[in-house]
Amino acid sequence: MAAAKELIRDLLSGDSRKHPIPSMDGPLSPNNRLETLQHLDADLDAPCDLCPGDGGSLLVAQDRRIERISPDGSEQPAVIARFEARVSALTRLQDGTLVVAVNGAGMKHIDTDGRVIAEIEAANGAALRSVTAIAEDPKRGGVYFTVGSVHHDAEDWIWDLMECNRAGLLGYWSLEAHSADILATGLAFPSGLVVEDNGSSLLMTESWTHSIARYHLTGGSRPAARDVVVDNMPGYPGHLARAADGGYWLAVFAPRTHLVELILREKAFKREMMRALEPELWIRPALSSTGSHLEPLQMGAMKKLGIRKPWAPPRSYGLVMRLDGNAEVVDSLHSRVDGHNHGITAAREIGDTLYVVSKGNHRILVQSLGRGE
Amino acid sequence: MNTATLLLNAKRARYKWSPRQLFADLFAKSWMEPAVPFTVLVVLILFFALTVPYYATLYNAQSLSRSFSEFGLVSIGMGLALMSGGIDLSVGSMFALLDLLALSAFSLWGLPMPVVAVITVAAGAALGAVNGFFIGFLRTRAFLTTLVTLIVYRGIFDLLAVAYSQDIAMSTTDSAAWEWIGNGTALNIPAVVLVLLVLGVIGHVLLSRSRLGWHLIAVGASRRSARHAGISIEKVLFSTYVVSGMCCAVGALFFAARLSSAGSATGDGFAFESLAAVMIGGISIAGGRGSIGRALIGAGIIFILSNGLVQMGFAGQVTTAVNGAILLIAIGVDVKWMKNRGKAIQKSYVNPTYVDFGPLPDTRPDSGSPYAVNDRLSSAEAIGVDQVEGPEDVILDREGRLYAGTRQGWILRFSGENFEHRELFARTGGRPLGLAFDRDDNLIVCVAGMGLYGIKPDRTIFKLTDETNRSWFKLIDDSRLKLTDDLDIAPDGKIYFSEGTTRYDLANWPVDGMEGRGSGRLVCYDPNTDSTRTLVHNIRFCNGICMAHDNQSVLYAETFGMRLMRYWVAGPKKGSTEVVIGNLPGAPDNINRASDGGYWLALVAMRAPVYDVAMRHPGFRMRMIKRLPFDEWLIQGMNNGCIVKLDEHAQPVTSYWDPGGESHATLTSMREDRGYLYLGGLENNRIGRIKLEDADPNWVSSENYWGKRPVAATE
């Protein structure tokens, strides 16, 4: 039966679906730049996102807390806020306060000492259990946010991928009116968001469709139109951030592989795998790979003469893309299969430095952009 | 039995036999190619027998087979020309001219039948020689040359026919012999059919079993390669067209005797019809592929069809049109088949089956299981780093020198205090895998792709065996040993060795595990009788071999069955097999003796839990294999090193790990010698060794087999 369906699918659909994953070439040609970067000398256990703090410091979301870290190591890291669950996103507003997403508990608007100013757990009746990205609208005084899925917490994203859910939301939280609106539903795990051109449009990544979409805003409560600007990326796009000279930084948190694409269609196999095994043992994209003998191995990843080929089919990968104003890829930084700086969950430009959060390797990588001079 | 068990059993049964594999095996056979045209022929005959009145009668059969045989002979001539990479368009004209000659010789000149026959065949040879001379020696194009001779011969025939056909028709010459070859029968079989059968058999033997036939096929397949191989293309092509002319002559002789007239339409359209015939029979227009049988099957189809249509009352033009359409289809199918046959076989070759290994044994570090993960191999000393590529097996001789086979086909020898001295001991030409020393210190090697070989201490290489008995009821000839993997030697000199699989080569050996069907063998070579015999069939990758310490049984690793087996060679259970360890946490590779009376077993790959799930989903594996590139397939966990220590009953005691395979991934072998354990890996760039604290430091592997002996003076 599955075979018949496959056949029909093959007959009806064009080439792009049969060969779904584009190869990485052109500006995406693999390099080792992410692997060679310096990293912050701080004791990090699970960094996930970061934003600028006061006085040149960084505010890093890791596990259930937000820490203030000074990039030069001059001050001891200090916890400024603790929450009941993991922090999945944070952003700093123009007035210096923060909006933080907490797994399963919606969003909190806090000041720099961690005092909660406002919080929200649901909008239009939908629980905001996995807010994945927050972006401030400087004109309206609120934040746009994305919810990855209404079915799972953000850290359980792999379940959402494997279930092929389209259960993400785009919303707007008015901090003044203390109310939130859902602007779009049925999204494929949106997980990156920026407000463009002073509030006239939004750019949003959708991980499970490997795409970036643009919403045009007209000032009303609903976005006017939606364009898919990039389709069929070779990885799962996540965190999106603005670059100082126009354009964006895109963190691709996991790679796509042919095997995973196949698994997603193999319902019976997938069901038994998910029922019988822990998620760490699945055939899946991951933020990091342990190399354990219990993890699945693909033919090309077999070690030969003591070498793990960097071009082997990846389980985890490190990739940051530099996009121009039209969301076209112009440059990229990689950590390949033989590297360690995998699972990039955020890449943010602060001052003239790019900070890259490798959640897979528990590190914050530092790239000086040298634009200041 | 509940429903779930029933369903599971139904699933197992469904995947136990694979019709797809049967098809793949069948289509790999060259004799399968004419199967389709043969079926068409039988169906056509049945069809006309049922629809045309009086079709299935002896008289009609005799009459049909006479005309068919004449056409069949011409088709053989055409078929030979096609197989040599050319074409013979002049067959029809030759046929007409030779028909006229035979009639003239008999009717006008009054020569006896045997003389007429000789003259006709000689003339046929001469006419063919003209073609052959131009095509073979002057290198003209076969198509143009025979097109010209077609016109020339036809012209001559037309001229002569005008002059002589009247006289021939008026002639009253008669002879019993002439009459017999025309219309006589033996045992109700027409003479011409007998001749066709005899010639067909001779031709088939010559084509498929003789030097000339092989040369003909070689020239047809690739002229340049044939020349490089030293074949005289000129002579081969020349003789091909001579034989083609002779075939026409024999056909024409019988035609003449049967009809005794030379109408102007004689042989008209033969070129076209015989071309259609041989192509539909499966002889490729590209050359190098075909047989006499196929030419005759094709001729049968064309003949039966044209004749049947005429008998059903269709006009001649219709038959011609039908023949034309058939030719067009045949050419199309020929091109497509040539292009896609290999792919079709390849696509249906791998046929995964349902495999359930059982619950995965616990390997957690604190589990207390004999398979608990540790890092005892992580500190292994490295020998020959980057100087050895893929030492699948390692062995030490009496002097403590270390031998290893490599992927280049070499046997390397390391010597010196720290094995720093590396030398090339021998080149095998294949992929050396398992190693063992025999009583005379010869190094016996399983060379994948070649068979079982030996290397004397003076480095001369000798072959022991490369063939075993062919198994019954298997389409594929499996007598040739392909993936000889490991061996051990009994005290009586018998060599027990394994063949991993008969279906895959070494480059694709993990695919055998993906498929999960056993095709490996345990084989025994007896040097006393120089005979090779298969002992156990259908093993899911037969790998490491070890004589038990008491020499009563052979332990063999069933790699992709994830188990260790025992075959009894003596004692009450002689000839039977039993499972020793049924559910290993990984795929067992080589097994060797330990100094304490136990054994060492290498696990080349670990079972990832999801791999076990995949093995229970053959449909998923099938689609994975078909849809994904090779490098993307899920495989066994090769990036790991694990050795299991077994006790004297070959039961697991403890294990030695290199987690993640940091220095010993795909760990395939280990050999204990003088208190150390030496490690080899199929894909590794080093040999490792660890000191065994509680092992006998004076235990030498080859002395354990063959006793102590004063070391002979080395070369």
HADDOCK unambig.tbl for C-alpha pairs under 7 A between the chains (distance, minus, plus):
assign (segid A and resid 258 and name CA) (segid B and resid 628 and name CA) 6.69 0.50 0.50
assign (segid A and resid 258 and name CA) (segid B and resid 632 and name CA) 6.75 0.50 0.50
assign (segid A and resid 259 and name CA) (segid B and resid 632 and name CA) 6.26 0.50 0.50
assign (segid A and resid 266 and name CA) (segid B and resid 620 and name CA) 6.83 0.50 0.50
assign (segid A and resid 269 and name CA) (segid B and resid 617 and name CA) 6.55 0.50 0.50
assign (segid A and resid 269 and name CA) (segid B and resid 620 and name CA) 6.85 0.50 0.50
assign (segid A and resid 273 and name CA) (segid B and resid 610 and name CA) 6.58 0.50 0.50
assign (segid A and resid 273 and name CA) (segid B and resid 613 and name CA) 6.55 0.50 0.50
assign (segid A and resid 281 and name CA) (segid B and resid 609 and name CA) 6.92 0.50 0.50
assign (segid A and resid 281 and name CA) (segid B and resid 610 and name CA) 6.64 0.50 0.50
assign (segid A and resid 282 and name CA) (segid B and resid 610 and name CA) 6.24 0.50 0.50
assign (segid A and resid 291 and name CA) (segid B and resid 660 and name CA) 5.34 0.50 0.50
assign (segid A and resid 292 and name CA) (segid B and resid 659 and name CA) 6.91 0.50 0.50
assign (segid A and resid 292 and name CA) (segid B and resid 660 and name CA) 5.64 0.50 0.50
assign (segid A and resid 293 and name CA) (segid B and resid 606 and name CA) 6.05 0.50 0.50
assign (segid A and resid 293 and name CA) (segid B and resid 608 and name CA) 6.27 0.50 0.50
assign (segid A and resid 293 and name CA) (segid B and resid 637 and name CA) 5.71 0.50 0.50
assign (segid A and resid 293 and name CA) (segid B and resid 639 and name CA) 6.96 0.50 0.50
assign (segid A and resid 293 and name CA) (segid B and resid 640 and name CA) 6.22 0.50 0.50
assign (segid A and resid 293 and name CA) (segid B and resid 660 and name CA) 6.45 0.50 0.50
assign (segid A and resid 294 and name CA) (segid B and resid 607 and name CA) 6.96 0.50 0.50
assign (segid A and resid 294 and name CA) (segid B and resid 608 and name CA) 4.26 0.50 0.50
assign (segid A and resid 294 and name CA) (segid B and resid 609 and name CA) 6.23 0.50 0.50
assign (segid A and resid 295 and name CA) (segid B and resid 608 and name CA) 5.80 0.50 0.50
assign (segid A and resid 296 and name CA) (segid B and resid 608 and name CA) 5.70 0.50 0.50
assign (segid A and resid 296 and name CA) (segid B and resid 610 and name CA) 6.45 0.50 0.50
assign (segid A and resid 296 and name CA) (segid B and resid 611 and name CA) 6.81 0.50 0.50
assign (segid A and resid 296 and name CA) (segid B and resid 634 and name CA) 6.90 0.50 0.50
assign (segid A and resid 296 and name CA) (segid B and resid 637 and name CA) 6.74 0.50 0.50
assign (segid A and resid 297 and name CA) (segid B and resid 634 and name CA) 5.82 0.50 0.50
assign (segid A and resid 297 and name CA) (segid B and resid 635 and name CA) 5.70 0.50 0.50
assign (segid A and resid 297 and name CA) (segid B and resid 636 and name CA) 6.62 0.50 0.50
assign (segid A and resid 297 and name CA) (segid B and resid 637 and name CA) 5.65 0.50 0.50
assign (segid A and resid 298 and name CA) (segid B and resid 631 and name CA) 6.65 0.50 0.50
assign (segid A and resid 298 and name CA) (segid B and resid 632 and name CA) 5.52 0.50 0.50
assign (segid A and resid 298 and name CA) (segid B and resid 633 and name CA) 5.30 0.50 0.50
assign (segid A and resid 298 and name CA) (segid B and resid 634 and name CA) 4.47 0.50 0.50
assign (segid A and resid 298 and name CA) (segid B and resid 635 and name CA) 5.49 0.50 0.50
assign (segid A and resid 299 and name CA) (segid B and resid 630 and name CA) 6.83 0.50 0.50
assign (segid A and resid 299 and name CA) (segid B and resid 631 and name CA) 4.69 0.50 0.50
assign (segid A and resid 299 and name CA) (segid B and resid 632 and name CA) 5.85 0.50 0.50
assign (segid A and resid 299 and name CA) (segid B and resid 633 and name CA) 5.42 0.50 0.50
assign (segid A and resid 299 and name CA) (segid B and resid 634 and name CA) 6.18 0.50 0.50
assign (segid A and resid 299 and name CA) (segid B and resid 635 and name CA) 5.74 0.50 0.50
assign (segid A and resid 300 and name CA) (segid B and resid 631 and name CA) 4.18 0.50 0.50
assign (segid A and resid 300 and name CA) (segid B and resid 632 and name CA) 6.31 0.50 0.50
assign (segid A and resid 302 and name CA) (segid B and resid 638 and name CA) 6.23 0.50 0.50
assign (segid A and resid 302 and name CA) (segid B and resid 639 and name CA) 6.07 0.50 0.50
assign (segid A and resid 303 and name CA) (segid B and resid 639 and name CA) 6.01 0.50 0.50
assign (segid A and resid 303 and name CA) (segid B and resid 665 and name CA) 6.53 0.50 0.50
assign (segid A and resid 304 and name CA) (segid B and resid 683 and name CA) 5.03 0.50 0.50
assign (segid A and resid 304 and name CA) (segid B and resid 684 and name CA) 6.08 0.50 0.50
assign (segid A and resid 305 and name CA) (segid B and resid 389 and name CA) 6.70 0.50 0.50
assign (segid A and resid 305 and name CA) (segid B and resid 683 and name CA) 5.49 0.50 0.50
assign (segid A and resid 305 and name CA) (segid B and resid 684 and name CA) 4.27 0.50 0.50
assign (segid A and resid 305 and name CA) (segid B and resid 685 and name CA) 4.38 0.50 0.50
assign (segid A and resid 306 and name CA) (segid B and resid 663 and name CA) 6.37 0.50 0.50
assign (segid A and resid 306 and name CA) (segid B and resid 684 and name CA) 5.78 0.50 0.50
assign (segid A and resid 306 and name CA) (segid B and resid 685 and name CA) 6.06 0.50 0.50
assign (segid A and resid 313 and name CA) (segid B and resid 632 and name CA) 6.26 0.50 0.50
